[in-house]
């Protein structure tokens, strides 16, 4: 019964955001998808409470390259890239800023987390040209299934499945799966894999169709 109620709420939210989605599509013809999305994201980020969460999920399900309808995106969170992807039951806390990123299933992104589109979104090589005018490199950052990014972290490189990034950490290099990392820059503190279980066994189980929805 509870799941049916959620499904009905998602349908209603979709109906409500259709005008916003139509506006986004029209503006994207002139501004491009990313700039049009940024404006819609800023507007929707101001909607409070559970209603705001449902409306954001409904809009991004329509507008992004891939967004599962069960995603929860809290108040004040901004998105800047239409190529962003959200997996099932992903949670994005309040006041996060997301660039081009793949968020896996069951990922937890705590409040105030920043995931820019890689570590080199601005060029810095030329001293005679302002940084804002130098071309950068836009890169897709991947956050693996079940990962948890602590509050206030800045993630500029991939984070493996089921890994934990400590609050306030800055990720500049890829973090492997099933590990705990923290610090500035983030370094691996320990493995989450029990000593009597091999990482290969965990990976095989996670990839097995019987273990997934």
N, C-alpha and C positions, 0 to 999 in steps of 0.2 A: 504493500500500500504506500509506504514511504517513497519507494522508487517511482511509483506511478505519479505521485505528487510532484516529484522532481522533474519528471518528463513533461508533465503539463506546464510546469513553470518555465521550462526551456522553450516550449512551443510559444507560450505567451510572450516571453522575452524576445523571441525571434520576430514576432509580429510587430512589437514595439520598436525594434531597431531597424526595421526595413527602411523607413525614411532616411535615417542616418547612413545606412549602407548605400542607398541610391545617391545621396549627396556625395559620399566618398567616391563612388564610381565615376560620377560626373567630374568631380574635382581632379581625380587621377588622370583624366584625359588631358588636362591642362598642366597640372603640377607634377605628374608622375605619381606612382603608387606610394612611394615612401613618404613624400611630403604630404600627400593627402591623408595617409594613415596617421602621421604625426598629429595633424589637427584633430582628427576624430578621436585619437587616443587621449589627447589632452582634455577634450570635452567629456568623454566617458569616465575619465579618471576621477572626476569630481563628484560622481554619483555615490552616495554613502550606502552602507549597510548591505544586507543580503540582496536587495533588489539591484543595487549597483553591480554586484558580482554576477548575477544572472544576465544582466544586460550587456556587460563587457564580454562575457563568454559567448553570448549569442552573436554579437557583432563580430568578434574576432574569428568565430567559426565560419562566418561568411567571407570575411575580408582577407584572412591570412592564407598562405600557401597550404597550411595544414593546422587545424586547431580542434582537438577533440572537445565535444560539448561539455564534458565533465570537468574541464579546467576551471580553477578558481583564481581570479585575479583581483587583488584587494585594492582599496582606495589609494589614489595618488600614484599608481604605477603607470609609467609611460613606455610606449613601444615606438620604435622609429623605423623598423624595416618590415615590409610586407612579406618578405621571405621567411619570417620567423615561424617556427613550428612548435606546437604544444602537444604532448602525449596525454594519455588517459590519466585522470585524477592528479594532474600536476597542480601544485599550489604555488602561487606567486604572492608574496607578502606585500604590505603597503609600502609605497614610496620607493619602488624599485625602478631602475632604468634599464631597458633591454634593447640591444641592437640586433644584429643578425645572429640568431641563436636557435639551436635545436634543443628543446627541453623534453627529456624522455618521460616515460610513464612513471607516475608516483614520485616525481621529483619534488623536493621541498626547497623553496627559495625564500629565505627569511627577509625580514624588513630591511629596506635601505640597501639592498644588494644591487651592484652595477655589473652588467655583462655587456661591455661594448663589443663592437664587431672586430675582435682581435686586438692585438697590441700596437698596431701601426695605422690607426685610422687617419693620422695626420703625418705628412712628410716633414722631416726635420733636417735634411741633409744640407740645404742651402741657407747660408746666413744672410744673403742679400734679398731674400724673398720672405715675406711674413709667413709664419707657419700655417695660418688659415688659408693661404693661397697655394700651398704645396700639396700635390696629390698624395694621398695615402693608399693604404692597402686594406680593403674590406675583406674580412675573413669570417666564415661561419664558425661559431663556437658551439661545441656539442657537450651537453650535460647528460650523462648516461642515466638509464633507468634507476630509480630508487636513490639517487644521490641527494645529499642535504648540504645546501650552501648556507653557512651561518650569517647572522645579521651583519650588515655593513661590509661584506666581502666584495672585492673587486676581482672579477674572473675574466681573464683575457686569453685563456687557453682551455683546452678540453679537460673535462672532469669525468673520470670513468664511472661505470655503474656502481651503485651502492657505496660510493665514497662519501666522506664527510670533509667539508672545508670549514675550518674554525672561523668564528666571528672576527671580523676585521682583517682577515687575511687578504693578501694580494697574490692571485694565481697568475704567474707569468710563463710557466712551463706546464705541459700536460701532467695531470695527476692520474695515475693508473687506477684501475678498478679495485674496490674492496680495501681502500686505505683511508687513513685519517691524516689530513695535512693541515698545517697552520703556520702563520708567521708572515713576515714581509721581507723578502718574497716567501711564498708558501713552500714548505718542505715537508716531506713525509715523516710523520711521527711514529706511526705503527700500522700494521696490517689489521684488518678486521676479520681475517680468516683464522679460525681456530687452528692450532698447531697440528691437530690430528686430521685436518681436512685439507686437501690440495686445492689451490685456486682453480685448476683445470676442472675439478669435479663441480665446483660452484658454477663456473661458466657454462658447463655442459647442461647442468640442471636448469639454469636460467633461460637457456636457449631452447629447451625442450618444449614442443607444442603443448604437452600435457600440463606444463607448469604455467602457461600463459592463457589469458582470456581469449 
